[in-house]
Amino acid sequence: MNRELTCIICPLGCNIKVRHENGAVLEVSGNTCPRGKTYAITECTTPMRTLTSSVRCKGGKLLSVKTDRPIPKEKWMEAMAIVNRQHPALPIAVGDVIIEDVFGANIVATKNID
């Protein structure tokens, strides 16, 4: 099976072609740097994404949050169920950990709320 990707790791945006079969990457071409090859392999075997969302704080204010590192894309729905159960107390500062260890990442605040 063949797959074409646009690399998002650096500003070059290389058009990468990946040949894979049965979950294994057989060949990667079109990347200009080694990071592009790593990106293509990861994207075809275990895609990872940074999750961004919001949670309703106690008192009703809405807080934007994100994972502090990418998590497996297949775990997004489970991660969102965890996020949706949270109602943190105020005040909150940018970078505060709202939830620890959600599939290997912390959910952190992306804005200040008094």
Contacts in CASP RR format, 6 or more apart in sequence:
PFRMAT RR
TARGET T0000
AUTHOR 0000-0000-0000
METHOD contacts of the structure
MODEL  1
MNRELTCIICPLGCNIKVRHENGAVLEVSGNTCPRGKTYAITECTTPMRT
LTSSVRCKGGKLLSVKTDRPIPKEKWMEAMAIVNRQHPALPIAVGDVIIE
DVFGANIVATKNID
1 19 0 8 1.000
1 20 0 8 1.000
1 21 0 8 1.000
2 17 0 8 1.000
2 18 0 8 1.000
2 19 0 8 1.000
3 17 0 8 1.000
3 18 0 8 1.000
3 20 0 8 1.000
3 44 0 8 1.000
4 15 0 8 1.000
4 16 0 8 1.000
4 17 0 8 1.000
4 18 0 8 1.000
5 15 0 8 1.000
5 16 0 8 1.000
5 17 0 8 1.000
5 18 0 8 1.000
5 39 0 8 1.000
5 40 0 8 1.000
5 43 0 8 1.000
5 44 0 8 1.000
6 13 0 8 1.000
6 14 0 8 1.000
6 15 0 8 1.000
6 16 0 8 1.000
7 13 0 8 1.000
7 14 0 8 1.000
7 15 0 8 1.000
7 16 0 8 1.000
7 31 0 8 1.000
7 35 0 8 1.000
7 36 0 8 1.000
7 39 0 8 1.000
7 40 0 8 1.000
8 39 0 8 1.000
9 33 0 8 1.000
9 35 0 8 1.000
9 36 0 8 1.000
9 38 0 8 1.000
9 39 0 8 1.000
10 33 0 8 1.000
10 35 0 8 1.000
10 36 0 8 1.000
12 32 0 8 1.000
12 33 0 8 1.000
14 30 0 8 1.000
14 31 0 8 1.000
14 32 0 8 1.000
14 33 0 8 1.000
14 36 0 8 1.000
15 30 0 8 1.000
16 28 0 8 1.000
16 29 0 8 1.000
16 30 0 8 1.000
16 31 0 8 1.000
16 36 0 8 1.000
16 37 0 8 1.000
16 39 0 8 1.000
16 40 0 8 1.000
17 27 0 8 1.000
17 28 0 8 1.000
17 29 0 8 1.000
17 30 0 8 1.000
18 25 0 8 1.000
18 27 0 8 1.000
18 28 0 8 1.000
18 40 0 8 1.000
18 41 0 8 1.000
18 43 0 8 1.000
18 44 0 8 1.000
19 25 0 8 1.000
19 26 0 8 1.000
19 27 0 8 1.000
19 28 0 8 1.000
20 26 0 8 1.000
20 44 0 8 1.000
20 45 0 8 1.000
23 44 0 8 1.000
23 45 0 8 1.000
24 45 0 8 1.000
25 40 0 8 1.000
25 41 0 8 1.000
25 44 0 8 1.000
25 45 0 8 1.000
28 36 0 8 1.000
28 37 0 8 1.000
28 40 0 8 1.000
28 41 0 8 1.000
31 37 0 8 1.000
31 39 0 8 1.000
31 40 0 8 1.000
42 48 0 8 1.000
46 72 0 8 1.000
47 72 0 8 1.000
47 73 0 8 1.000
47 74 0 8 1.000
48 70 0 8 1.000
48 71 0 8 1.000
48 72 0 8 1.000
48 73 0 8 1.000
49 70 0 8 1.000
49 71 0 8 1.000
49 73 0 8 1.000
49 76 0 8 1.000
50 66 0 8 1.000
50 67 0 8 1.000
50 69 0 8 1.000
50 70 0 8 1.000
50 71 0 8 1.000
51 66 0 8 1.000
51 67 0 8 1.000
51 71 0 8 1.000
51 76 0 8 1.000
51 79 0 8 1.000
51 80 0 8 1.000
51 83 0 8 1.000
51 105 0 8 1.000
51 107 0 8 1.000
52 64 0 8 1.000
52 65 0 8 1.000
52 66 0 8 1.000
52 67 0 8 1.000
52 110 0 8 1.000
53 64 0 8 1.000
53 65 0 8 1.000
53 66 0 8 1.000
53 80 0 8 1.000
53 83 0 8 1.000
54 62 0 8 1.000
54 63 0 8 1.000
54 64 0 8 1.000
54 65 0 8 1.000
55 62 0 8 1.000
55 63 0 8 1.000
55 65 0 8 1.000
55 83 0 8 1.000
55 84 0 8 1.000
55 86 0 8 1.000
55 87 0 8 1.000
55 88 0 8 1.000
55 98 0 8 1.000
56 62 0 8 1.000
56 63 0 8 1.000
56 87 0 8 1.000
57 63 0 8 1.000
57 87 0 8 1.000
57 88 0 8 1.000
57 89 0 8 1.000
57 90 0 8 1.000
57 92 0 8 1.000
57 113 0 8 1.000
58 87 0 8 1.000
58 88 0 8 1.000
58 89 0 8 1.000
58 90 0 8 1.000
59 90 0 8 1.000
61 90 0 8 1.000
61 113 0 8 1.000
63 88 0 8 1.000
63 92 0 8 1.000
63 98 0 8 1.000
63 109 0 8 1.000
63 111 0 8 1.000
63 113 0 8 1.000
64 109 0 8 1.000
64 110 0 8 1.000
64 111 0 8 1.000
65 83 0 8 1.000
65 98 0 8 1.000
65 107 0 8 1.000
65 108 0 8 1.000
65 109 0 8 1.000
65 110 0 8 1.000
66 107 0 8 1.000
66 108 0 8 1.000
66 110 0 8 1.000
67 79 0 8 1.000
67 102 0 8 1.000
67 105 0 8 1.000
67 106 0 8 1.000
67 107 0 8 1.000
67 108 0 8 1.000
68 105 0 8 1.000
68 106 0 8 1.000
68 107 0 8 1.000
68 108 0 8 1.000
69 104 0 8 1.000
69 105 0 8 1.000
70 105 0 8 1.000
71 79 0 8 1.000
71 102 0 8 1.000
71 103 0 8 1.000
71 104 0 8 1.000
71 105 0 8 1.000
72 103 0 8 1.000
75 103 0 8 1.000
78 103 0 8 1.000
79 102 0 8 1.000
79 103 0 8 1.000
82 99 0 8 1.000
82 102 0 8 1.000
82 107 0 8 1.000
83 99 0 8 1.000
83 102 0 8 1.000
83 107 0 8 1.000
86 98 0 8 1.000
86 99 0 8 1.000
86 107 0 8 1.000
88 98 0 8 1.000
90 113 0 8 1.000
90 114 0 8 1.000
91 112 0 8 1.000
91 113 0 8 1.000
91 114 0 8 1.000
92 98 0 8 1.000
92 109 0 8 1.000
92 112 0 8 1.000
92 113 0 8 1.000
93 109 0 8 1.000
93 112 0 8 1.000
94 109 0 8 1.000
94 110 0 8 1.000
94 111 0 8 1.000
94 112 0 8 1.000
95 108 0 8 1.000
95 109 0 8 1.000
95 110 0 8 1.000
96 108 0 8 1.000
96 109 0 8 1.000
97 106 0 8 1.000
97 107 0 8 1.000
97 108 0 8 1.000
98 106 0 8 1.000
98 107 0 8 1.000
98 108 0 8 1.000
98 109 0 8 1.000
99 106 0 8 1.000
99 107 0 8 1.000
100 106 0 8 1.000
END
